[in-house]
Every structure is written in structure tokens, then in C-alpha cells.
């Protein structure tokens, strides 16, 4: 199956109040595991590369080709979108689109809202001409992950409405979530979330969802969050499983059991997240709608 746009996955999720899981690729084992879990469970998925580690992964062209190769090699038939997470510049976003990504995020959240909107409008025009969906951010998601260092700045309804006028397909409105690890209980502004969802009519995206408690995830989904980004939790369970495997007594230097432990930990978490997002098994329904 060919890669699909994120919009084709997120729009039905918004309508039926579930969320598509977005999982970041940090290496070959991550991608292979994501695709296998999605295929086995018949679940649509968004796989993503963070702009901040794209050179480490081999570049936009390599990753676009590799994702397609792995989908073919694994006989993947469920809907998969390839997304650029936190595009650092308009030029990088265009590179991803030209390479064959089917969804992009331009992150102009550190810019004044007027400049963020103007640049996002340029991205939308280019992306939509190539049938690629666009995500943008207003406010600022806090935290430190993959070199992304920000303080929390809550999105305003006015800024969200202005951003929606660009024609974007999904909106990451910063409402208290953070990238990386939380200190204490996450404090999401659900009242503002409801106001932004009502004012923009757009699918909302929850960044920094790793560590957010399930009751808050469920409330966010009911208020219009249709895409949920997970990265830190995946890397945490991988690291824990690999560390445990390394510490176990072994009779040889075979790396396969160690790497397999990491992949198994990722698979378990991803399936659990899909279940929590109420998206598990939804690819059958999406196929019947196409």
C-alpha cells in the first residue's frame, strides 16, 4: 500500500472521536516494529522523523525511500503516513515534501505569530500542491527532547484562529504538555482546548503526550485531539529493556537477544497506546470508506 496523507487518517479520527498514534523513528528497529504492530493489529499509523535528527537517520531522501522499502518488504497493507516532525525551516519542509513525505509540520512557534502564520501559509500552498498535509503549532510546547528546548507558552484562541486561516490540516496548540519527561502531574488547559477546537474546527495534535495520564488523554480525545505524538515513552521502554538484557548473564556476544528485547518493549507499548487512543483495528473501517 502506498503512503497516505495524515489528513486521510486524522479527519475520520476527529469525526469519530479517536486519535491516530504518531510514533517517532529513532532507528531501523523503531520503524520495523511500528510497521509490524500496525499491520498485525490492522491499525492506521503515522511514523515520523524529527527534523533535529534527520541527518543521523540518513536524510529526507533516504528515509522516504527506506520507509517505502520496509512497507513493501513487510507486506504492509494498513494506511501509513510519513510525517516530518517539527520542521525547523521552510526549506527543510520543502525538502521533505520533495523526498516523498506525505505529511509535514512547520514549527514556527518560536516566531512572532504574524511571521509564523505568513511562513505557514507558504508551506500550505506548496504542500497542498503536492497532496501533502500540513500541521502547524501555536503557543510553545515546553521541555527538552531531541534538542528541542522550550518553555511552555499557552496557545491563545486568537492565535489559533489566525493560524487556521492558512488552510492547515491539523493544529498543535500548546496547552501545557511538554517534550521529554514530566516533573509532577501534567497540567493541560482543557477549557482552552475546547475553545480552540470549537473556534478552528481543526483536528488538534497533542505533542509531548508521553507521561500524560490516561484520564487526560481520554478528555483530550473527546475535545477534538485526533493525533497524539509519542516518542519519549518509546525510547524509555527501549532503553530499559536493552539495559536489562545487557545486564543479564550471557554465554556469548550475540547482539540479537539484546536488540530483540528492545523491539519487544516498543511493540508492547505501541499496541497499548493504540488501544488507549481507540484506534486499534481501525484500518478495516478506513479501507471501507476509501
C-alpha positions as CSV (number, residue, x, y, z in Angstrom):
1,X,0.0,0.0,0.0
2,X,1.3,3.5,-0.8
3,X,1.9,6.1,1.9
4,X,-1.2,8.2,2.6
5,X,-1.6,11.8,3.8
6,X,-2.1,12.3,7.6
7,X,-5.3,14.1,6.8
8,X,-6.9,10.9,5.4
9,X,-6.3,9.4,8.8
10,X,-6.8,12.3,11.2
11,X,-10.1,13.6,9.7
12,X,-12.1,10.4,10.4
13,X,-10.5,10.2,13.8
14,X,-11.8,13.6,14.7
15,X,-15.3,12.8,13.4
16,X,-15.5,9.5,15.4
17,X,-13.5,10.7,18.5
18,X,-10.4,8.6,18.5
19,X,-6.8,9.5,17.8
20,X,-4.1,8.4,15.4
21,X,-0.8,7.5,17.1
22,X,2.3,9.3,15.8
23,X,5.5,7.5,16.7
24,X,9.0,8.9,16.0
25,X,11.6,6.8,14.2
26,X,14.9,6.7,16.0
27,X,16.5,3.9,14.0
28,X,15.7,0.9,11.9
29,X,14.3,-1.2,14.8
30,X,11.8,1.5,15.6
31,X,10.4,1.7,12.1
32,X,10.3,-2.1,11.7
33,X,8.4,-2.5,15.0
34,X,5.9,0.2,14.3
35,X,5.0,-1.2,10.9
36,X,4.7,-4.8,12.2
37,X,2.5,-3.7,15.1
38,X,0.3,-1.6,12.8
39,X,0.0,-4.5,10.2
40,X,-0.7,-7.2,12.8
41,X,-3.3,-5.2,14.6
42,X,-4.8,-3.7,11.4
43,X,-4.3,-0.2,12.8
44,X,-3.5,3.0,10.8
45,X,-0.3,4.8,12.0
46,X,1.8,7.9,11.5
47,X,5.5,7.3,11.5
48,X,7.6,10.4,11.9
49,X,11.2,11.7,11.7
50,X,12.2,14.6,13.9
51,X,13.9,17.3,11.8
52,X,16.5,17.5,14.6
53,X,17.9,14.0,14.0
54,X,17.2,13.7,10.2
55,X,20.9,13.8,9.4
56,X,21.6,11.0,11.9
57,X,18.8,8.9,10.2
58,X,20.4,9.4,6.8
59,X,18.4,12.4,5.4
60,X,15.0,13.0,3.9
61,X,15.5,11.1,0.7
62,X,16.9,8.1,2.4
63,X,14.2,7.9,5.0
64,X,11.4,8.4,2.5
65,X,12.8,5.5,0.3
66,X,13.5,3.4,3.4
67,X,10.0,3.6,4.8
68,X,8.6,2.6,1.4
69,X,11.0,-0.2,1.1
70,X,10.2,-1.5,4.6
71,X,6.4,-1.3,3.9
72,X,6.9,-3.4,0.7
73,X,9.3,-5.9,2.5
74,X,6.8,-6.4,5.3
75,X,3.8,-6.5,3.0
76,X,2.1,-3.6,4.9
77,X,-1.5,-3.0,3.8
78,X,-2.7,-0.7,6.5
79,X,-2.7,3.1,6.0
80,X,0.7,4.7,6.9
81,X,1.6,8.3,6.8
82,X,5.2,9.5,6.8
83,X,5.4,12.8,8.8
84,X,8.1,15.4,9.3
85,X,8.0,16.3,13.0
86,X,9.0,19.9,14.0
87,X,10.2,21.1,10.6
88,X,12.9,23.7,11.5
89,X,12.6,25.8,8.4
90,X,10.5,26.2,5.3
91,X,13.4,24.9,3.3
92,X,13.6,21.7,5.3
93,X,9.8,21.2,5.0
94,X,10.1,21.6,1.2
95,X,13.0,19.0,1.2
96,X,10.8,16.5,3.0
97,X,7.9,17.1,0.6
98,X,10.2,16.7,-2.4
99,X,11.6,13.5,-1.0
100,X,8.1,12.0,-0.7
101,X,6.9,12.6,2.8
102,X,3.1,12.7,2.9
103,X,2.7,15.0,6.0
104,X,4.8,17.8,7.4
105,X,4.9,20.1,10.4
106,X,6.3,23.5,10.1
107,X,7.2,24.6,13.6
108,X,7.3,28.4,13.7
109,X,6.2,28.5,17.3
110,X,9.3,30.5,18.4
111,X,8.5,33.2,15.9
112,X,6.0,36.1,16.3
113,X,2.6,34.9,15.4
114,X,2.4,37.1,12.3
115,X,5.6,35.6,10.9
116,X,4.6,32.1,11.9
117,X,1.3,32.5,10.0
118,X,2.9,34.0,6.9
119,X,5.5,31.2,6.6
120,X,2.9,28.5,7.3
121,X,0.8,29.9,4.5
122,X,3.7,29.4,2.1
123,X,4.1,25.9,3.3
124,X,0.5,25.1,2.9
125,X,0.4,26.3,-0.7
126,X,3.5,24.1,-1.6
127,X,2.4,21.1,0.4
128,X,-1.2,21.0,-0.8
129,X,0.0,21.3,-4.4
130,X,1.8,18.0,-3.7
131,X,-1.1,16.4,-1.9
132,X,0.8,16.6,1.4
133,X,-1.0,17.5,4.7
134,X,0.3,20.3,7.0
135,X,0.5,20.6,10.8
136,X,1.4,23.9,12.5
137,X,2.0,25.0,16.1
138,X,0.8,27.9,18.1
139,X,2.0,28.7,21.6
140,X,5.1,26.7,22.7
141,X,5.3,23.1,23.9
142,X,7.8,23.1,26.7
143,X,10.6,20.6,27.5
144,X,13.8,19.2,26.2
145,X,13.8,16.3,23.7
146,X,16.0,15.7,20.6
147,X,17.5,19.1,21.1
148,X,14.1,20.8,21.3
149,X,14.3,23.2,24.2
150,X,11.4,25.4,25.0
151,X,9.5,27.0,27.9
152,X,5.7,26.5,27.9
153,X,3.7,29.3,26.3
154,X,0.0,28.6,26.2
155,X,-1.8,29.0,22.8
156,X,-4.4,31.7,22.6
157,X,-7.7,31.2,20.8
158,X,-7.0,34.3,18.7
159,X,-3.6,32.9,17.5
160,X,-5.2,29.5,16.8
161,X,-7.9,31.1,14.6
162,X,-5.4,33.1,12.7
163,X,-3.3,30.0,12.1
164,X,-6.4,28.1,11.0
165,X,-6.9,30.7,8.3
166,X,-3.7,29.5,6.5
167,X,-5.5,26.3,5.4
168,X,-3.6,23.9,7.6
169,X,-4.9,20.4,8.2
170,X,-4.1,20.0,11.8
171,X,-3.1,22.2,14.7
172,X,-0.7,21.6,17.6
173,X,-2.0,24.1,20.2
174,X,0.4,24.2,23.1
175,X,-1.8,23.8,26.2
176,X,0.6,22.6,28.9
177,X,2.2,19.4,27.5
178,X,6.0,19.1,27.4
179,X,8.6,17.2,25.3
180,X,10.6,14.8,27.3
181,X,10.0,13.8,31.0
182,X,7.4,15.5,33.2
183,X,8.1,16.7,36.7
184,X,4.9,16.2,38.7
185,X,1.4,15.8,37.1
186,X,0.9,17.3,33.7
187,X,-1.5,20.3,33.8
188,X,-3.4,20.6,30.5
189,X,-5.7,23.5,29.9
190,X,-8.8,21.6,28.8
191,X,-11.0,24.7,28.8
192,X,-8.7,26.4,26.3
193,X,-8.5,23.2,24.3
194,X,-12.3,23.1,23.9
195,X,-12.4,26.8,22.9
196,X,-9.7,26.3,20.2
197,X,-11.4,23.1,18.9
198,X,-14.7,24.9,18.6
199,X,-13.2,28.1,17.0
200,X,-11.0,26.4,14.4
201,X,-12.9,23.1,13.7
202,X,-9.5,21.6,13.1
203,X,-8.1,18.2,14.4
204,X,-5.9,19.1,17.3
205,X,-2.5,17.4,17.9
206,X,-1.1,16.6,21.3
207,X,2.7,16.9,21.4
208,X,4.6,15.7,24.5
209,X,1.9,13.0,25.3
210,X,4.5,10.6,26.8
211,X,3.7,10.5,30.6
212,X,0.2,12.2,30.3
213,X,-2.2,10.2,32.4
214,X,-4.9,8.2,30.6
215,X,-7.8,10.2,32.0
216,X,-6.3,13.3,30.5
217,X,-5.7,11.5,27.2
218,X,-9.3,10.5,27.1
219,X,-10.5,14.0,27.8
220,X,-8.3,15.4,25.1
221,X,-9.6,13.0,22.5
222,X,-13.2,13.9,23.4
223,X,-12.4,17.6,23.0
224,X,-11.1,17.1,19.5
225,X,-7.5,15.8,19.7
226,X,-7.1,13.4,16.8
227,X,-3.4,12.9,16.6
228,X,-1.2,12.1,19.6
229,X,2.6,12.1,19.5
230,X,4.6,9.6,21.4
231,X,8.4,9.4,21.5
232,X,9.9,9.7,25.0
233,X,8.0,6.7,26.3
234,X,9.1,4.6,23.4
235,X,12.7,5.4,24.0
236,X,12.3,4.9,27.7
237,X,11.0,1.4,27.4
238,X,13.6,0.5,24.7
239,X,16.4,1.7,26.9
240,X,15.1,-0.1,30.0
241,X,14.6,-3.4,28.1
242,X,18.1,-3.2,26.4
243,X,19.7,-2.3,29.7
244,X,18.1,-5.3,31.4
245,X,19.2,-7.6,28.6
246,X,22.8,-6.3,28.7
247,X,22.9,-6.9,32.4
248,X,21.6,-10.5,32.1
249,X,24.2,-13.3,32.2
250,X,25.1,-14.4,28.7
251,X,27.3,-17.1,27.3
252,X,28.3,-15.2,24.1
253,X,28.4,-11.7,22.5
254,X,25.3,-12.2,20.2
255,X,23.6,-8.8,20.0
256,X,20.3,-10.2,18.6
257,X,18.7,-11.0,22.0
258,X,19.5,-7.5,23.3
259,X,18.1,-5.8,20.3
260,X,15.0,-8.1,20.2
261,X,14.3,-7.2,23.8
262,X,14.2,-3.5,22.8
263,X,11.9,-4.2,19.9
264,X,9.5,-6.3,22.0
265,X,9.3,-3.5,24.5
266,X,8.5,-1.0,21.8
267,X,5.8,-3.3,20.3
268,X,4.1,-3.8,23.6
269,X,3.9,0.0,24.3
270,X,2.8,0.9,20.8
271,X,-0.1,-1.6,20.9
272,X,-1.1,-0.3,24.3
273,X,-1.1,3.3,23.1
274,X,-3.2,2.3,20.0
275,X,-5.7,0.7,22.4
276,X,-5.8,3.8,24.7
277,X,-6.3,6.0,21.6
278,X,-9.3,3.8,20.5
279,X,-7.6,3.4,17.1
280,X,-6.7,-0.3,17.4
281,X,-8.1,-2.2,14.3
282,X,-9.5,0.9,12.6
283,X,-7.7,0.3,9.3
284,X,-10.5,-2.0,8.2
285,X,-13.0,0.8,8.7
286,X,-10.9,3.3,6.8
287,X,-10.4,0.9,3.9
288,X,-14.2,0.5,3.6
289,X,-14.5,4.3,3.4
290,X,-12.0,4.7,0.6
